[in-house]
């Protein structure tokens, strides 16, 4: 049977025609894979900020409670909860972040959990059957099983796209599938072969607001393994910030940007970007920024902590337009201002 798969990727049409084998007869292999994958996928609940719904999925990668999920705003709340397949709730902490791959490593206090191995399964080919497992639309909240999807691989390629109106930071290899996983809550879930072996982690929804197009994909298990290995070494991968243009020697030295903001930077390792003070007469004050606002993004770039905020503003120049998205109590507000000189 010839099955034509059409994927519209961010405004570009990509047609893959593959010889797709019939589904396994009797459902036996599917049942075995589902039984294997279900206890290895968790539900994650955290902050509900803006368009982030406050829930997602994750995959267990060690019996002692290490979990890989996608990097998103739901991780930035004061409480982060993981619910395992038996319905038990666990407090979770963030161990490592990768801003380029958009992955995060979490840890819960648990032992004896069923876990995926991060060894690479046999290479996938267009037309190979795969299963997806996750918690789209928060269907499962306790011991209810995660949702399972069945589809085929369309292609393995490099990702090039946008998330809403901003460039997506990850441009590495992905597995394109015809399973509908670009839905709220599915990100961080598992893509497995018919043996129940992990072949990828479902990525954040890449949806282009300018063209209203989207893509269903997963990061290959090799990328997930590379992230975990880097985390074990204490390394992190951050989005590169363009360096300010150099001025000629005979010109006046470039002025440093001043937004009139001071963050509250006293605390533990994870310091959310809360505003401690907004200077009187500054552009931020005039634009309406207030003390205790939590800065969520700078010019479309997600800000998870104080360090990420400083990295996001490092490439700004006096006169640049700046758009801050902040959380004020239970409201999300957009603050627009022009960067001044220090």
C-alpha positions, 0 to 999 in steps of 0.5 A: 500500500502506498501512503502519501504523507503531507507535512506543511512545515512553517509555510513550506510543503514537504511531501513524502511518499513511503511504502507503509506496511500494514499494522500488525495483525491481532494487536499483540505487538501494540499491546506489548509496546503500550504496556511497556511505555505507559509506566515510563511516561509521567504527567507534569503540572506547574505554572500556567503562564500566558499560552503555556497551559501549566501541564505537560509530559515527561519520560523517566530515564532512571529508576531513581526518578530522573525525568526528561521533559521539554523546557517551558514556562510551566517549569517556572512556577513555585511548585512543580509536580510529577504524577507517575503512572500509579497516581502518586504525586511527587515534588520535582526539582529542575536539575539542568536546562538546555535552551538550544535543544529545549529540554530539561532534566527533572528529579523526583524522590523515588526508587524502583521506577520503570525507565527508558534506556537512552541507547539508540534503537535500530534506525527508523525509515519513512513508513515505520510504525511508531507510537506516541505517549503523553498527556494531551489536554490534561486528560490524565491527572491521577492514575489514569493512563496516558494517551497513546497515538499510532502513526508512521515516520515521515522523515528524519531531517533538521528542524528549521522553523519559528515558534509563534513569532520568534525563531525556534532555537533548535535547528538539529535533527528531528523525526517527523511523524504523522501522529498529531502531537503538536497539542497542549500537554503532549510535549515531553512525551515519548515516541517509541517503536513497536518494541516499546523502545524510546526513539525520541522525546516529543518536542515543544509545539512549533506553531508559526502565528504568521502562517498558521502552520505547525509540525509534529516531531520528536527529538531523536533519542541520540539528542536526548542522550547527549543532553543528559550526558552534558547535564551529568558533566555539569554543562548547560547549553544556552542560546547564543546572544549576538555580540554588540557591534564594535565601534571604530577606535576613533569613535566614542565607546558604545554606551551600555544599555540601561532599562532602569530595572533591578532584579531580586537576585538573592536566593538559591540556585534557581532565581526567577526574574522578579523585579525588585526595583524600577528606577524613577524616571526610567523607560521601564517605569514610564512603560508601566513595569512594577515591583514584583513583576515576574519577567517571562520573556524579552523580545520573544525569548523565554526568561527562566531566571535572572541569569537568562534575563541578563543574557537576553538583554546583553545584546541590546543597544541604546534605542532598541525596542524592548518588549517584556512579557511579565506575570503580575499576580494572575495576569500576563502583561506586555510592557514595551519600552525603548532601551536607554543608555547607562 
